Amino acid sequence: MYFVYLLVSKNKNRTISYVGYTNNLKKRLNLHNESKGAKFTKGRKWKLAYYKKYDKKNLAMKEEYKLKKNYKLRNKIKFGF
């Protein structure tokens, strides 16, 4: 099982987001919050705003790529949070 996820974090007056994929969502979120995840996520506290399950890694990777490029959808999700 693989997950595509969207994390959000408040940075002063801005809300920023990060998209990724993983096979262990809880562990990955903890790594991001412990500053051991992706370089972009270091030093921030993240909340899970959205996730979706996939049976195959290649499907998760394709959806992650689409969500990373679709800023309108990301904004819709993160501000609904």
C-alpha positions in Angstrom: 0.0 0.0 0.0 1.3 3.5 -0.9 0.0 6.9 0.0 0.1 10.3 -1.7 -0.1 13.0 1.0 -0.3 16.8 1.4 1.2 18.5 4.4 0.5 22.0 5.5 2.4 24.3 7.8 1.8 27.9 8.9 4.8 30.2 8.4 4.0 33.7 9.8 1.1 34.8 7.7 1.5 32.2 5.0 0.3 28.6 4.7 2.8 26.4 2.8 2.3 22.9 1.5 4.4 19.9 0.7 3.4 16.8 -1.4 5.0 13.4 -1.2 4.4 9.7 -1.4 5.3 6.9 1.0 4.4 3.4 2.1 4.3 4.3 5.8 2.4 7.5 6.3 2.7 7.8 10.1 6.4 7.2 10.0 6.9 9.7 7.2 5.0 12.4 8.9 7.0 11.9 12.1 10.3 12.2 10.0 9.1 15.5 8.5 8.2 16.9 11.9 11.6 15.7 13.4 13.4 17.6 10.6 14.7 14.2 9.1 12.4 14.3 6.1 12.9 16.2 2.9 15.1 19.3 2.9 12.2 21.6 2.2 10.3 20.4 5.3 13.0 20.9 7.9 12.4 23.2 10.8 8.6 23.4 10.4 5.7 21.6 12.1 3.5 19.9 9.6 -0.1 18.7 9.7 -1.6 16.1 7.4 -4.2 17.8 5.2 -4.9 15.1 2.7 -3.9 11.6 1.8 -5.0 8.9 -0.7 -4.2 5.2 -0.8 -2.8 3.3 -3.9 -2.1 -0.3 -4.5 0.8 0.2 -6.7 3.9 2.4 -6.3 3.9 3.7 -9.9 0.3 4.9 -9.6 1.2 6.8 -6.4 4.2 8.4 -8.0 2.1 9.5 -11.0 -0.6 11.0 -8.7 2.1 12.7 -6.6 3.5 14.3 -9.7 0.1 15.6 -10.8 -0.7 17.0 -7.3 2.7 18.7 -7.1 2.1 20.5 -10.4 -1.6 21.4 -9.7 -1.4 24.4 -7.4 -5.1 25.2 -7.7 -6.0 21.8 -6.3 -3.3 22.1 -3.6 -4.7 25.5 -2.5 -8.2 24.2 -2.5 -7.2 21.3 -0.2 -4.9 23.2 2.1 -7.4 26.1 2.7 -10.2 23.6 3.3 -8.0 22.4 6.2 
